[in-house]
Amino acid sequence: MVSSGLSFAHTARSGTYFRVADPDWEDPLDGLAGAAAGGRWNSPGSFPVVYLHQSVNLARLFVAHRLRRQPYGPEDLDPETAPSLAHADVPEASYVDIVTDDGCQRAGLPVTYPFDQRGKVVTHAACWSIGDRAWLQGEPGIACRSATTGAAASDEELAWFQRADQLSLSNLQLFSEWF
């Protein structure tokens, strides 16, 4: 899958990103829950990652994506317990590039990412070794094309690796305010 001899491509990212957050979370920008559960770029029980969306529209698509196998949709959620939207101020940094074709290839992924050559979404497990390598190399995170159902080819997500620092929360919106 991924050769340890491959070097990552990088892309600068900064500014406001969005996190779909459980309203019960004490800190919506804490990556420790992500460390326990895992995600696309970190296996369960590994390192803390805060998964962010580039736009509010992509965050909306993500909620619908998470509910796609349920007998109800976002419009049926109780506004009091539905996800809030955290606005995060992401510091400028050079993130691992899984946005461009070159970045995908250098990471060991197909240029068709987030899809494989058969048109199936690349699994989280297939991305874990890339995330592990990026974490061990001290990378600040991974900028990637979104695998969310309905996302445009230009939609991006940012997996921000939580090390000693924290992201700044600039706004927190209730579900009824952002969805």
C-alpha positions as CSV (number, residue, x, y, z in Angstrom):
1,M,0.0,0.0,0.0
2,V,2.2,2.9,1.3
3,S,5.9,2.8,1.0
4,S,7.9,4.4,3.7
5,G,10.2,5.8,1.0
6,L,7.4,8.1,-0.3
7,S,7.6,11.7,0.7
8,F,4.4,13.7,1.1
9,A,3.4,16.7,-1.0
10,H,2.2,19.7,1.0
11,T,-0.3,22.5,0.6
12,A,-0.8,25.6,2.7
13,R,-4.1,25.9,4.5
14,S,-5.5,28.4,7.1
15,G,-8.7,30.3,8.1
16,T,-12.1,29.3,9.2
17,Y,-13.1,25.6,9.0
18,F,-16.2,23.9,10.5
19,R,-16.7,20.9,12.8
20,V,-20.0,19.1,13.2
21,A,-20.1,18.6,17.0
22,D,-22.2,16.7,19.4
23,P,-23.9,19.3,21.7
24,D,-22.8,17.3,24.7
25,W,-19.1,17.7,24.0
26,E,-17.4,19.9,26.6
27,D,-15.0,21.2,23.9
28,P,-16.1,20.8,20.3
29,L,-12.6,21.3,19.1
30,D,-10.9,18.6,21.2
31,G,-9.5,15.7,19.3
32,L,-9.3,13.2,22.1
33,A,-12.7,11.7,21.3
34,G,-11.4,11.2,17.8
35,A,-8.4,9.4,19.1
36,A,-10.6,6.9,20.9
37,A,-13.0,6.4,18.0
38,G,-10.6,6.8,15.1
39,G,-11.5,8.3,11.7
40,R,-10.3,8.4,8.2
41,W,-6.7,9.3,9.0
42,N,-6.3,7.8,12.5
43,S,-7.1,4.3,13.7
44,P,-9.2,3.8,16.9
45,G,-7.0,4.3,20.0
46,S,-4.3,6.2,18.2
47,F,-3.7,9.9,18.2
48,P,-6.0,13.0,18.5
49,V,-7.5,14.4,15.3
50,V,-10.1,17.2,14.8
51,Y,-11.9,16.5,11.6
52,L,-13.0,19.8,9.9
53,H,-15.0,20.8,6.8
54,Q,-14.0,23.6,4.5
55,S,-17.6,25.0,4.2
56,V,-20.9,25.0,6.0
57,N,-22.5,23.3,2.9
58,L,-20.0,20.4,3.2
59,A,-20.8,20.1,7.0
60,R,-24.5,19.9,6.0
61,L,-23.7,17.1,3.5
62,F,-21.7,15.3,6.2
63,V,-24.7,15.3,8.5
64,A,-26.9,13.8,5.8
65,H,-24.1,11.3,4.9
66,R,-24.0,10.1,8.5
67,L,-27.8,9.6,8.6
68,R,-28.0,8.0,5.1
69,R,-28.8,4.5,6.5
70,Q,-31.3,5.7,9.1
71,P,-35.1,5.8,8.6
72,Y,-35.0,9.5,9.2
73,G,-33.1,12.6,7.9
74,P,-31.6,15.8,9.2
75,E,-35.0,17.5,9.1
76,D,-36.3,15.0,11.6
77,L,-33.6,15.7,14.3
78,D,-34.6,17.3,17.6
79,P,-32.9,20.7,17.4
80,E,-32.0,20.4,21.1
81,T,-29.9,17.3,20.6
82,A,-28.9,17.7,16.9
83,P,-25.3,18.6,16.1
84,S,-24.0,22.1,16.6
85,L,-21.5,23.7,14.2
86,A,-18.1,24.8,15.6
87,H,-16.2,27.5,13.7
88,A,-12.5,26.8,14.1
89,D,-9.7,29.2,13.4
90,V,-7.0,27.0,11.7
91,P,-3.5,28.3,11.9
92,E,-1.6,28.6,8.7
93,A,0.6,25.6,8.1
94,S,1.8,23.3,5.4
95,Y,-0.5,20.3,5.5
96,V,-0.1,16.9,3.8
97,D,-1.7,17.2,0.4
98,I,-4.4,14.7,-0.5
99,V,-6.1,17.3,-2.6
100,T,-4.0,17.3,-5.8
101,D,-3.3,14.2,-8.0
102,D,0.4,14.6,-7.2
103,G,-0.3,14.7,-3.5
104,C,-2.5,11.6,-3.7
105,Q,0.2,9.7,-5.7
106,R,3.0,10.7,-3.4
107,A,1.0,9.5,-0.4
108,G,0.4,6.1,-2.1
109,L,-3.3,6.8,-3.0
110,P,-4.9,6.6,-6.5
111,V,-5.4,9.9,-8.3
112,T,-9.1,9.0,-8.2
113,Y,-9.1,9.5,-4.4
114,P,-11.5,9.5,-2.5
115,F,-12.5,6.6,-4.8
116,D,-10.4,3.6,-5.8
117,Q,-10.0,2.4,-9.4
118,R,-13.3,0.5,-9.1
119,G,-15.2,3.6,-8.1
120,K,-15.6,2.5,-4.4
121,V,-14.7,4.9,-1.6
122,V,-11.2,4.2,-0.2
123,T,-11.7,2.8,3.2
124,H,-10.6,4.4,6.5
125,A,-8.3,1.4,7.2
126,A,-6.5,2.1,3.9
127,C,-5.8,5.6,5.0
128,W,-4.6,4.8,8.5
129,S,-1.0,4.0,7.6
130,I,-0.7,7.4,5.8
131,G,-2.1,9.2,8.9
132,D,0.3,7.3,11.1
133,R,3.3,8.2,9.0
134,A,2.2,11.9,8.9
135,W,1.7,11.9,12.7
136,L,5.1,10.4,13.3
137,Q,6.8,12.8,10.9
138,G,5.3,15.7,12.9
139,E,2.9,16.9,10.2
140,P,0.2,19.4,11.4
141,G,-2.5,17.4,9.6
142,I,-3.9,16.3,6.3
143,A,-5.9,18.4,3.7
144,C,-7.9,16.0,1.6
145,R,-10.7,15.7,-0.9
146,S,-14.0,14.9,0.8
147,A,-15.4,11.4,0.7
148,T,-18.8,12.7,2.0
149,T,-21.8,11.6,-0.2
150,G,-22.8,14.5,-2.5
151,A,-19.5,16.4,-2.1
152,A,-18.2,18.2,-5.1
153,A,-14.7,17.3,-6.4
154,S,-13.5,20.6,-5.1
155,D,-14.8,20.1,-1.5
156,E,-12.1,19.6,1.1
157,E,-11.7,18.4,4.6
158,L,-8.9,19.0,7.0
159,A,-7.7,16.5,9.5
160,W,-6.0,18.7,12.1
161,F,-3.6,16.8,14.3
162,Q,-3.9,17.9,17.9
163,R,-0.5,18.0,19.5
164,A,0.3,20.5,22.3
165,D,-1.8,23.3,20.9
166,Q,-5.6,23.8,20.6
167,L,-7.7,25.3,17.9
168,S,-9.5,28.5,18.6
169,L,-13.3,28.5,18.6
170,S,-14.6,31.6,16.9
171,N,-18.3,30.7,17.0
172,L,-20.7,27.8,18.0
173,Q,-24.0,27.6,16.3
174,L,-27.0,25.5,17.3
175,F,-28.4,23.1,14.7
176,S,-31.4,25.4,14.0
177,E,-29.0,28.3,13.2
178,W,-26.8,26.5,10.7
179,F,-28.7,23.6,9.1
